[in-house]
Amino acid sequence: MNEQEIQGRIRELLATRLNALGLSASDVDDGMNLTRSGVLDSFALMELLGQIEEEFGVQLDFDHLAVDDFTSVRGMGRAFAKALAG
């Protein structure tokens, strides 16, 4: 699975949360910081990351990631693509 496919799946997982906030997927740019923008609080972010880890069967090593690597759709896509590749 490539980075763009992973980003698409992340957007699918975010859909319910976005709908609850009155937002659509088009309101969220790939580089938008999801925590600073209020789309996700820290608990919701960890829940989303857990869902993605479970779905793809990988775990991210947070010790080797910058905050920006997992607070945006682009960053998460990149981090999970790297974890899946290696």
C-alpha positions as CSV (number, residue, x, y, z in Angstrom):
1,M,0.0,0.0,0.0
2,N,1.5,3.4,-1.0
3,E,1.4,6.7,0.9
4,Q,-1.6,8.1,-1.0
5,E,-3.7,4.9,-0.4
6,I,-2.8,5.1,3.3
7,Q,-3.9,8.8,3.3
8,G,-7.2,7.8,1.7
9,R,-7.8,5.2,4.4
10,I,-6.9,7.7,7.1
11,R,-9.5,10.1,5.6
12,E,-12.1,7.4,5.7
13,L,-11.4,6.7,9.3
14,L,-11.7,10.5,10.0
15,A,-15.0,10.8,8.2
16,T,-17.2,10.2,11.3
17,R,-15.3,12.6,13.4
18,L,-15.4,15.3,10.6
19,N,-19.1,14.8,10.2
20,A,-19.7,15.3,13.9
21,L,-17.8,18.6,13.7
22,G,-19.8,19.7,10.6
23,L,-16.8,19.3,8.3
24,S,-16.2,17.3,5.2
25,A,-13.0,15.6,3.9
26,S,-12.5,18.6,1.6
27,D,-12.2,20.9,4.6
28,V,-9.1,19.1,5.8
29,D,-5.9,19.7,3.9
30,D,-3.4,16.9,3.9
31,G,-0.9,19.1,5.8
32,M,-3.4,20.5,8.3
33,N,-2.4,19.9,11.9
34,L,-5.4,17.9,13.2
35,T,-4.8,18.7,16.9
36,R,-4.1,22.4,16.6
37,S,-7.1,22.8,14.3
38,G,-9.4,21.1,16.8
39,V,-10.3,18.2,14.6
40,L,-8.7,15.7,17.0
41,D,-7.9,16.0,20.7
42,S,-5.0,14.0,22.1
43,F,-7.3,11.1,23.0
44,A,-8.9,11.0,19.6
45,L,-5.5,11.2,17.9
46,M,-4.2,8.2,19.9
47,E,-7.4,6.3,19.1
48,L,-7.0,7.0,15.4
49,L,-3.4,6.0,15.4
50,G,-4.3,2.7,17.2
51,Q,-7.0,2.0,14.6
52,I,-4.5,2.5,11.8
53,E,-1.8,0.4,13.5
54,E,-4.3,-2.4,14.0
55,E,-5.6,-2.2,10.4
56,F,-2.2,-2.3,8.8
57,G,-0.6,-4.6,11.4
58,V,2.3,-2.3,12.2
59,Q,3.3,-0.1,15.2
60,L,4.8,3.3,14.9
61,D,8.0,4.0,16.9
62,F,7.1,7.3,18.4
63,D,10.6,7.7,19.8
64,H,11.8,8.2,16.2
65,L,9.0,10.5,15.0
66,A,8.5,14.2,15.2
67,V,5.1,15.5,16.3
68,D,4.4,16.6,12.7
69,D,4.8,13.0,11.6
70,F,1.5,12.0,13.2
71,T,-0.7,15.1,13.5
72,S,-1.6,15.5,9.8
73,V,-3.0,13.1,7.2
74,R,0.2,13.6,5.2
75,G,2.5,12.9,8.1
76,M,0.6,9.8,9.2
77,G,0.5,8.5,5.6
78,R,4.3,9.0,5.3
79,A,5.0,7.4,8.8
80,F,2.8,4.4,8.1
81,A,4.1,3.9,4.6
82,K,7.6,3.9,6.0
83,A,6.6,1.4,8.8
84,L,5.0,-0.9,6.2
85,A,8.1,-0.8,4.0
86,G,10.6,-1.5,6.6
